[in-house]
Amino acid sequence: MRNLLLGSTALIVLEALAPSMARAQTKSDSAELQEIIVTATRRSESVQSIPSNITAVSGARLEQSGVSDIGGVVRLVPGLSLFDEGARVSGNRNNFNLRGLNANAATNNDDNPSLIQESVSTYLGETPVFFPLKLVDINRVEVLRGPQGTLYGAGSVGGTIRFIPNNPDFSGFYGEATVEGSLTDHSDDTGYQGMVLLNAPVSDNVAVRVVGGYEYDSGYIDAVNLVQQTGTTRHPGAPVLADPNDFLGSGVVRGPVVKDHNDATTTFFRGAVRYEPSDQLNLQLNYAYQKVEANGRSEDNPYYGSGEEYVSYRAYTDPQDSEINLVDADVEVDLGFARLTSASAYSEIKVDSVSDSSGYLRTNLASYYFGFPRLYAPLTRHQKVNTVSQEIRLVSPGGGRVDWTLGAFYLKRDTKFSLYQPMEGISEYTNLLLGLSPQVDFTDILAEGGRDDTFEDLALFGELTYHVTDKLSVTGGARVFRDKTKGTAGIPLPFASRTTSYFYGINPLDDYLLGGWEPYERTSKDQIFKANVAYDVSDDLLFYATWAQGFRPGGANALPKIDPFGNDNSAILTYDPDTATNYEIGAKGRLFGKLSYTATLYRVDWKDFQTTLYSAFGQNYVANVPSARSQGLELEALGQLTDRLSASFGYAYTDAKTTADFDYVQGDPTTLIPSGTALPASTKHTLSGALDYVAPLPGDAGELTFHVDASYRGKSTTDYKDLPTALGDNYLQLKGFTVVGASVTWRRDKVALTLFGNNLLNVRGTTYGYSKDTLGAEDQLVGVIRPLTVGLRLKLGF
């Protein structure tokens, strides 16, 4: 009955669209395409006048598409992808990928904070952010493709994404209240959301704007075969023995099935106070808060057990709780010859999680635990990241022969990360197995450790544009920077260290024999550059060519100097920065005042790019691999075809490959990754498109808006290639998939009622995963997008 309801509602949405399209006007209307103003170059300009490939998604388009999270943005922007983990984003990381410039395996990273800075930088307004936020009350999203290092600094080798919120408005008091309910296939629960927005002028030059709400995402993954244990899901305890009288040989008791275990709640708030005492001075203080409590991962295993989809067989449910506080202050002063901007920010992120990697131990390291029959060892992780950033820049007003931008940037990020992995009963088991009396304390702790470090970035940057003629302009840019990382990191292995100490007669037993804490310090100084030439053939046609560089800072690995096999890791304790050089030509323009378009050809050469490899002992570490490249084509069009009908279309072809050989496992030539291997998670073809049609109703009955969108993501792989001899292999082939969404909205005055359907074809979309070679047949996983979801949304304005 539930599936029938979902399917019937989806058909109603689709059938409602058909007659509306048939009623579309065939005559030539006077519709004009509205310009979207962006600040990607640090000054307000039409997106069509900027000589680079930028996608701007308006807040209205986000609302029409029902997008309120970062995963939804991918449906609207061709060539943009991410590892879609739903509400439970492992380690609360940014996982965007542009132009295929990704060198990390497409996995959940088991909640460890990424050692490598992501290849796409993200901003909320003027503030660089390193975590996903719920997208509410957003004015627009700006997607800047290609390296953006001169203006946006480290981590922008693939591009930069800017989420621009609406600012407090002096025009008057108003607000909105939104409630929503939804049903998802394979879920027994109803998802819901409530949100309130208020805008209030306090005086002629002070205004306040706040938005906040609560969201419940219903789960759709059933947890089967969970281990019954004495603790809670967030604080696991010892497994319950199937036979308490057989400590040496007993297995564990399996608990009941937990239906829809990957449900999650999100509490969010954002507030801003704006003070504008004159046309020359604008001050704004912003605060954002978000708390996500996720009870499990959006991952299943259709290759085991019953073979059903949306079922997980792992021993634990892997909950995660994250909390974000962000305070930032923006000051703008019009000095006449330039606009001075100061952007100051402080953020605090806390993430607590449980993850089960026991399948890896059972598959790869079982012999180290003497045949222990209850090899279940959940990992508890705690992460706290405090970030301070300050940017000051001067931007000329524009319109003259020379336009320029000059600025300075500083960032300091303190990361404290800890992990703890016990395996209850392993010490007692080892004593009984070896017949030791008196017993030796081998400890039940398999691993502990983490990192405690500080990263600092100091930079000077600038761009200068010379308008040679009214049609021809030339731009040059540079960024000079100094990065420094200092701290300690390590993963001691107490149980393995003590047992090894015992067998080698080392007394007292040494907890750090096979891993300990290592101090590290890394400083890099460098500069990057940019050059651009633009030629306005007419008001409706612009050609451009760009050469630009991007970079990511170096860092350190949490490895012991000497591993348990006696290998010296000194040469891989740190890794160097990497650089990307982009060559790009493009054209953008307008046709008939109704259609805007952009076409771009590009090639990016990635030198010494950072990627995750494996040591001879099987520990992952970050290394610099000689080179890779990405080349492709990007097409995008946006049209106001009639007064009532608008459309958008985008296509991206991406060919991202390595251009040098390297060994996946250090010193093991049998694990050679040859030149020409596709980069992980890169997909050659992505498409997106949308149609919107507005139909006025008779009399004073309001209007109907019909919307449909579709996006296609091609096939990809989760890692470089299948290497059976490599410890830690996690290669999977992921199929391409198409996601279709549609909605019908009735509006009258300040009331809007929307019937929507997401993933109407109910496709099984996968964006990351681990294979059975890594985690074992029972514990392998694949991350799946949310199935068919239909719902109702009511918005009341006041």
N, C-alpha and C positions, 0 to 999 in steps of 0.2 A: 504493500500500500504506500509506503514512504517513497520508494523509487518511482511508483506511478505518479505520485504528487509532484515530485521533482521534475520528472520528464514532462508531465502535462503543463506545468508552469513554464518550463523552458520553451515548449512549443507555442504557448500563448504569446510569449515575448517575441518569438520569431515571426509568428503569423501576424502580429500587430504591425511589424515592420513592413510587410509586403504591400498592403494597400497604401501605406503612406508614401512609399517610393513610387508607386504607380500614379499617385496624385501630384507628384512633383511637377512644377511648372516647366513647360517646354519652351516658352517664349524667352527672349533675352531680357533678363532683369537688370536693374541698375545697381546690383550688389557690388560693393567694393570690399576688397580684402583689407582688414584692419592690420595696421602695423603693430608688431610686438616690440616694445622698447626693452632693451636689456642693458646691463652694466658690466658685461664680460670684460670689456677693455678698461674698466674703472671709470668710464664716463657714460652717460645715458645716450644710447644710439639705437637706431632701428637695426634689428637682427639682419636685415637684408643689406645694410650698408657696411657691415663689418667684413673685411676680407679674410674670412676663415670659416671653417665648417662648424656651425653652431646650430643646435636644435633648441628651440625655446618652446616649452609646453606651458600654456597659460593655466591659471587656476581654474578657469571655466572648463577647459578641456580635461583637467584632472577630475573635476567633479562629474562631468558628463560620462567619463569612463569608469567612475566609481573607484578611483585610485586614492588610497589613504595610507599606503605604506610603500617602502622603497621597491619591493618586489613588483608592484604594479607599474612602476615607471618603465620597467623593461619592456612591457607590452607596447609602449608608445614611442620608443626610440630605437630605430634600427641600428644594429651593431653593438648595442649595449646588452650585457648579460651579467648574471651573478649566480652564485650558488644559493638557490632558493631554499632556505631552511625554515621558512615560516616564522612564527613568533620567537622560536628558540634559536637565535643566532649564536652559534658557538663562540664563546669568549666575547660576544658582543662586538664583533668585528665588521668592518666594511669590506664587502666581497665583490665590488663592481669590477667589470672587465670591459675595456674598450679596445677596439682594433686588435683583439686577440693577444694583447701583451700581458699574458699571465704565465708564470713559471711555477706556480704552486699546484700541487695535486688537487684535483677536485674532490676533496673530502671534507669532513667536518672538523678536521684538525684536533679532534678529541678535546676541545675546549682550551687548548694551550693558546696563550697570546701569540700572535704571529711575530716571529723574529724579523720577518721581511716587511718593510713598509709596503702597503698596497700600491698597485700601479695606477690607481685613479684616486685623486684627492677629492674630498668633499667639503662643502662649506654650507653653513646655515647663516644666511645673510653675509656679514663680513667676517664670520668666525670659522676657522678651520675646525672640523669635527672629525672624529675617528670612530664613530659609532652610529648605528641606524636609529633614526627617530621617526615617530609617526608623523605623517604628512597631513596636517590640518591647518586650515586658514593660510594656505600657501598662495602667494601672488603668481608665481611662475617657477619653473625649473629650467635652468640653463645648462645644457650639456655641451661642453667645449671639447672637441675631439683633437687628438694629437697632443704632443708634449706642450705643457703650459708652464714650463719651469721659470721663465723670466718673471711673470707676474704672480704665479701661484706656488712656486717653490717645490720642495721635495715631494715625491710620491705622485707626480703628475706626468709620468712618462707616457701613459695611455690617454690621459685627458683629465678634465676637472668637471665636477658636477656641483652646481650651486643651487641650493634650495632657498628661494627668496620669500620670506613670510610677508604678509600684509602688515603695514605699519599702522599705529594709531592714527585715526582720521579726525580732523577738526570740523568736519562738515556737519556733524550732529550725532545725537544718541540713537543707537540702533543695536539690534542683536538678533541672534538666531538660536533656535533649539532644534536639535536633530535627534531622532530616535530611529533605530533600525533593528530588524529581526531577520534571520536567515536560516535556511535549512541546507545542509550539506550531505551529499550522498555518502554512505558508509558511516554516518554519524547518527547517534540516537538523541543528541542534544540539539537545542536551538541556540544559534549564535546571536548575540545582540550587542548593541552599542548605544550609548547616550552621550550627547555633547552639547555644550552651551557656549556661545560666543557673545561677548559684550564689547561695544565700542562707546566710549563716553568722553566727550570734551569736558574737562574740568573748568577751563577758562578759555579765553581767546587764544592762548598760546601753550596750553597744557592739555594733553589728551591721553587717555588710558585705553588699552585694548587687552582683553584676556580671553582665552579659550581653554576649555578643559573638559575632560570626559573620562569615560570608563568603557572598555571593550572586553567582551568575552568571545574568544575564538573557540568554537566547539572542536573537539578532537575527532579524528577519523581513522586512527591507527589502533588496533587492538593488540594489547600485550599478552602474549601466550607464553607459558613455561617460565614465568617469573619464579625466582628463588624465594622461598619463604624464609624470612630472616627476622632477627629479634629487634631490629631498629625500625626506623621509618624510611620512607623513600629518600628524604633529604639528609638523613643521618643513618646510613645502613649499619646494621650490626652483624653478629655471627649468623651464618646459615643454620637452619634447623636440620638436625640429622634425621635421615629416614629411619635409621636404627641406632638409637642412643647407646646401645650396648656394644656397638662395633665401631669404635672411634677410628680404627685404622682403615676399615674398608667401607664404611657407610657413605652413601651418596647423600643428596639433599632432598628435602620435601619441596615439591612444587606448589606454588600458591594458585589461587583462582585467576581466571582471565580478567584482566582489567580492560573494560571497553573504553574506546575513545581516549586512550591515555595521554595523547599529545595535545590536550586542551590547554589554553593559556588565557591569562587576564592581563590587560594593559591599562594602567592609570596614567593619564597624561595631563599636563598643564603648561601653558605658555602665556606669559604676561609681558607687557611693555608699557613704559611711560615715556612720552615724547614731549620735549620742551623746545619751543621755537620762539624765542623772544624777539627775533627779527629775521628778515630775509637772509641775513648774513650768518646766522648761527642756528644750528640744529643739534640738540642733544637727545639721545635715546638710551634708556636703560632697559635691558631685556633679561628675562629669566625663563628657563625651560626646565621642566621636571618630567621624568618618565620612569615608571616602575613596571617591569614585566615579570610575571610569575608563570613560568612554563613548566608543565608537569611531565613532558616527554618530547622526544624528537619526532619530526615528521618524516620518519624513515620506516621502510618495510622490508620484507624478505620473501618474495614470491618464489624463491628457488628451494625452499625447505619445507618440511612438514606437509601440510595439506596443499601447498602450492597456491594458496589464496593470496590475492593482493591485499594491501593495507593491513598486514599482520606482521608483528615483530616477535621474534623468539629469544631475544636477549634476556639475560638474567635479571637486569635492573631497568628501571624506567627512565633514568637520566634526566632528572629535573634540573632546572636552572632559574635562578632569580637574579635580576639585574636592576640597578638603580642608577639614574643619571641626574646630576644637577649641573646646570650650565648658566653662568651669569656673564653677561657681556655688556659693554658700554661703547656706544658709537658717538663720536663727536665730529661734526662737520662745520668748518668755518670758511666762508667765502672771503678770500683775501684780495679779490679783484683780479690779480694776475694769475691766480690759481685757487683751487679748492683744496683746503687742508682737511685730511681725514685721519682720525685716530680711532683704531678699533682695539679694545682691550677685552680679554676674556679669561675666565677661569672655569674649568670643568672638573668634576669629580665623578668617576665611574666606579661602581662596586659590582662585582659579579661573583656569585657563589653557585657552584654546580657539582653534580655527581655524574660521572660517566663510567661506563663499564667496558673496559678493554680486555676482559678476561679471555675472550676468544683468541686474542693475539697470543696470550701466554700459553693457552692450551694447544694452539696450532704450531707455535714456533719454539717455545721454551719449556715445554712440559718436563723434559728430562732434568731441568735444574731444580725441580721440586720433588724429586724422589718418588714419583708416582702418586702424589697426594690426590685423593679421589674427589676433593671438594675445591677445585682450583677456580675459585671465584674471588675476585679482588677489585671491588669498585674503587675508583679514584675520586677523591674529594679535592676540589680546587677553589682557591680564593684569590681574587684579583682586585687590586685597587690601583687606579691610574688617576693622577692629578696632573692637569695640564694648564700652564699659563702661557698666553700668547699676547703679543703686542705688535701692531703694525701702524706705522705712520707714513703717510704718503701725500705728495703734492701732485695735483692733476690740473693741467692747463685747461682753460674753458673751451678750447676748440674753436674752429671757424677761421683760424688764421693760417698763415703759410706753414707754421710749425706747431705741432701738438706734442706734448711731452708728459711723461709720468715719471716721478722720482720717489723712491720710498726706502724704508728700512723695516726689517722684520726680526722679531725675536720669539723663540718658543722654548719652553722648558717643560719636559714631561718626566714625571717620576712614576716608575712602575714597581709595584710590590706584588709578587705572584708567588703563591705557595701551593704545593700539592702533597697529598698524603694518601698512600695506598697500603692498607693492611690486608692480610689474608689470614683470617681468624683460624687459629688452631695449627698452623704450619710448624711452629716451634715444638709444640707437644708431640705432634705426629712424628717429626724428625727424631726426637729423643726416643720414642717408643720403637720406631723402626730400627734405630741403631742400637737399642738396648742399653742406653746410657743411664748410669746411676752413680752419683747423683746427676740430676738432669742439668743440661747446659742451656742457658738462655740464648737461643738463636734469634729471638724476637719474631713477632708476627708482622713486622713492617717490611714490605717489599721495597717500597720506594718513598722518598720524601725529597723535598727541595723546592726549587723554583728560581726566581731571579729578583734582584733588588738593584735597580739601576736608574740612572738619570741620563736623559738625552737632551742636548741643547743644540739649537740651530740659530745662527746669527747671520743675517744677509743684508746686502744692499742691492737694490734692483732699479731698473729704469727702462723706459722705452721712449723713442723719439720718432715721430712721423714727419717727413718733409713732403709737402704737397708741391711737387715739381711744376705741375700745371693743374688746371681745374679737374683734369681727368686722371692724371698720373700721380701716385703717391708712393713713397718708399719709407719703410719702417725698419728700424734697428733696435734691438733690445739686448740687455745683459743682466746677469745676476751673479754676484760674487758672494760666496758663502763659506761659513766655517761650521762644521758639525762635530759634536763631541759626545761620545757615549762612555760612561764610566759606571762600574758596578761589580757585583758578584753574581754568579749563577752556578747551578750544579744540581745533579740528581743523585744523591747518595743512595746506595742499595744495601741497606743494613742486613737483611737476611742473607743475601748472597755473599756479602762481605764477611759476616760472622762464620758462616759455614765454611767458606774458603779458608778463613783464618784457622778454624778448628782442624781442618784436614792437613794444613801445612804446619801445624804446631805453633802458630803465632799466639802468644799470650801476653797481655789480655787480648781478647777478640777485638778486631779493628772494624768499626762501622764504616770507615771511609776507604777500605782497601780497594774496592771496585767502584769508586766514584765519590767525589767530594765537592766542596765549594771552590771555585776558581775566581780570582779577581781578574778584571779585564778593563782595558781603557783603549779607546780608539778615537783618533782625531783625523779629520780630513778637511782640506781646504781646496777649493776649486772654483771655476767660473763656467757659466754656460751662456750661449748667445742665441739670438734670433734675428732673422732677416725676412722681410716681406715686401713684395711689390704688388700693387693693385692698380688696375686700369678700368675706369668707368667708360665703357663704350657709349652708354646712354644712361638716362635715369632709370632704365629698366634692365640693364645688363652690366655685370661687373665680373671681370676676370682677375684672378689673383694667383700668386705663387709664394710658397712659404718654405723656409728652411729654419728649423727650430730644434733646440736641444732640451732634454729633460734628464733628471737624475734621481737616484735614491741613495740615501746615506748608507755607509757600511755599518758593521756591528760586530757582535761576538756571539759565539755558540756556548751553550751550557754543556760542555764536555769535560771529562777528566783528562789530565795531561797524559796519563797512561791508562789504557782501557784494560778490561779483564783478560784480554788475550795477550797483553804485553805490548800492544801497538802504541807508538808515540803519536799523540794527537796535536802536538805543538803547532804543526803547520796549518791546522784547520780550526784553531781556537778563535780566529777572527776572520772576517770577510770584508772585501773592499766595496766602495760605491760602484754603482753601474750607471751607464749613460745611454740615452736613446737619442738618435738623430733622425729627424723627420723631414722628408721631401714631399711636397704637396702642391698640386695645381688644381684649381677649381673655377667654377663659374656659378653665379647665382643671379637671379633676376625675377622679373614679373612678366606675365602674359595677360594682356587684355584687362589689367587691373583686378583680375579675379584669382590669379594663380601665382604663387611664389614657389621657386624651386632652387635647389642647390645640387650641384654635381661635383664630386671630388675624386681625384686619383691620388694615391699616396704610397709611399714606402717608408718604413721605419726600420733603421738599423740599430739593433740593441747590442751593445758591447759590454762584455764582462757581466752579463746579466745574472742576478742572484736567483738561485733555485735551491730546492731541498734535495740533498743526496743522502747516501747512507754510508756510515763508516764500516770498516771491516768487521766490527763487532755487531753491527746492525742498528746503531744509534743514528737517528736523523740529524743532519746539520746543514747549515746554509753555506753554499760555496759559490764562487764566481765561475760561470761557464763561459767559454770564449765568446760566442756570438749567436744571435738569432735575428730574424727579420720578419716583418709583417708587411704585406702589400695588399692593396685592394681598391675597391670602388665603393663609393657611397652616393646614393641618390635619395632625394627627399623632395616632396611637393606638398603644398598646403593650399587649398582653394576654397573660395567662397563662390560656389558655382551659380547660385541664385540667392535671392533674399532669404530663402528658406533652407537651402541645401548647401552644406559644407562637407569637404572631404579632405583626407590626408592620406599620404602614401609614403613608405620608405623602404629602401632595400640596401643591404650592405653585403658585399662580397669580401671575405677576409681570408687571406692565405698566410698563416703564421707558422713558421718553421725554424728549427735550429739550422745554423750554417757552419757548425763545427762538430767534430766528434768529441764525446766525453764519456767517462765511466760512471754509471749510476751508483755502483758500489766502489768505494775508494780502493784503488789498486787491483780491481778485478776486471781484466779485459773481456771476460765472458759476458759482462753486463754493459757492453758498449752501446751507447745511444748514438746512432749514426747521424751525420749531417742530413738534413731534409726531413727529420721527424717532426710531426705536428706538435705545437705547444699544447699543454694540458688545457682542457675545457674550451679550446678555440673551435669555433664552428664556421664553416665557409659561407653559409647562406643564412641571413636573417631578413625577415620581411615584417612589415606592420602596415596596417591601414585602418581607416575609420570613416564612417558616414554619419552625419547628423542632419536631421530634417525637422523643421519646426512647422507645425500645422495649427493655425488659429482655429478656435472653436466658435460656433455661432454665438452672437449676442455677447453677453458678459460672462461666458463660461470658461474663459481662460485660453490656454493653448496646450498642445501636446508636443513634446520633443521626443523623437525617435532616434536612438543611437545604436550603432553596431560597430564593434572593432574586432580585429583579428591580428594575431601575430604568429610568426613561424620561426622556430629555432632549429637549425640543422643538427645533424649528428655530431658527436664529439667523443673524446676519450678522456678518462679521468687522470691519466698519467702518460708518460712518454711512450711506453710500449710494455708488452708482456715479457717479464724477465723471471722465469721460474727459479733461477739460481740466486735471485736477489732477495735477501731478507727484507721484509717490509714491502714487497710488491703489492700494488693496489690497482691494477689495471682493469678498467671496465670500458666497454663500448656502450655509449648512451645513444639511443635513437632520437631522431628529430621528432618534433611534435608541433601541433598547431593549437593555439588557445583562442577561443571565440567568446566574446562577451556581448551582451545587448541589454538595453533598458528602454522603458517607456516612462516619461515623466509628464505628469499633469501639473501645470502651474496656473495659479489664479491669485492675483494680488501678492500677498506674502506667504502663500501656502504652496508647497510643492510635495507631491506624492510620487514616488518612483518605484516601479516594479523592475527588478534587475535580475539578470542571470549571468554568472561567471563560469567559465569553462563549460560552455553549453554542450560541447561535443563529448564532455566527460573523458577527456584524454588522460592517459597516465604519463604525465610529463616528468622526466628525471633530469636533474642537473648536477648530481654528484653521487659518490658512493664508494664502498670498499668491496673487494672481491673475497671469495672464500679462501683464496690463497693467503690472504692476510689475516682474516679473523676467524676462519673456519666456516663450514657450511651453515651451522646454526646461527652464528653471530654476524654473518655478512649483512650488509645494508645498502639500501638505495634511497636517496632523498627524493620524495615525490611531492609535486605541487598539490594544492587543494583540489579535490574533485569537484564535480558539478555542484554549484551553490546558487540557490535562488532566494530572493528576499524582497522585503518592502522597506522603504526608507521614507520617513515623514520629516519635512523641514518646515518649521514655523518661524517667520520673521516678525520682528516687533520693533 
